[in-house]
């Protein structure tokens, strides 16, 4: 089963750096990346593979920084990322 979690604001650079650091620490492979602009909406999307599971990291104007993938994996990454940023 998959899950999408909003980690926080898309413009939070500390959050973005924490997420990348956690993914690297866990051994993730960073695959395809894409960027799109539509009016005032900017979307940056990145495909990541971790332990054979596919994840998608997306930063979208007004919607935030999201992580989508396997429920347990997304929950663990989100928990670690928030902890590193001083959150939950």
C-alpha positions in Angstrom: 0.0 0.0 0.0 1.2 3.5 -0.8 1.0 6.7 1.2 1.7 10.4 0.6 2.8 12.6 3.4 3.3 16.4 3.4 6.6 17.0 5.1 6.2 20.8 5.2 6.6 24.0 3.1 8.2 23.5 -0.3 10.5 26.5 0.3 11.9 25.2 3.6 15.6 24.5 2.5 16.5 23.0 5.9 13.7 20.5 5.5 14.8 19.6 1.9 18.4 19.1 3.0 17.3 17.0 5.9 15.2 14.8 3.7 18.0 14.3 1.2 20.5 13.5 4.0 18.1 10.9 5.5 17.5 9.3 2.1 21.3 9.1 1.5 21.9 7.8 5.0 19.4 5.0 4.3 21.1 4.1 1.0 18.6 5.6 -1.5 19.5 5.9 -5.2 18.3 9.1 -6.8 16.8 8.4 -10.2 14.9 10.7 -12.5 14.2 14.3 -11.8 11.8 16.7 -13.5 10.8 20.4 -13.3 7.7 22.0 -14.6 6.2 25.5 -14.5 2.5 26.3 -15.0 1.5 29.9 -14.3 2.6 30.5 -10.7 2.9 26.8 -9.9 6.4 25.3 -9.9 6.7 21.5 -9.5 10.0 19.7 -8.9 9.7 15.9 -8.8 12.4 13.3 -8.0 12.2 9.5 -8.3 14.1 7.6 -5.6 14.7 3.9 -5.1 15.3 2.6 -1.6 15.5 -1.1 -0.7 13.8 -2.1 -3.9 10.9 0.3 -3.2 10.1 3.3 -5.4 9.5 6.7 -3.8 8.6 10.1 -5.2 9.7 13.3 -3.6 7.8 16.4 -4.9 8.0 20.1 -4.1 5.1 22.0 -5.4 4.2 25.7 -4.9 1.4 26.1 -2.4 1.2 22.3 -1.8 4.5 21.7 0.0 7.2 19.0 0.0 5.6 15.6 -0.3 6.9 12.0 -0.1 5.0 9.2 -1.7 5.7 5.5 -1.5 5.4 2.4 0.7 3.5 3.2 3.9 6.1 1.9 6.3 9.0 3.4 4.4 7.3 6.8 4.1 6.4 6.8 7.8 10.0 6.0 8.8 11.6 8.6 6.5 9.1 11.3 7.6 9.7 10.5 11.3 13.5 10.8 10.8 13.3 13.9 8.7 11.0 15.7 11.2 13.2 14.6 14.1 16.3 16.0 12.4 14.5 19.3 11.8 13.5 19.5 15.5 9.9 18.4 15.0 8.0 15.3 16.1 
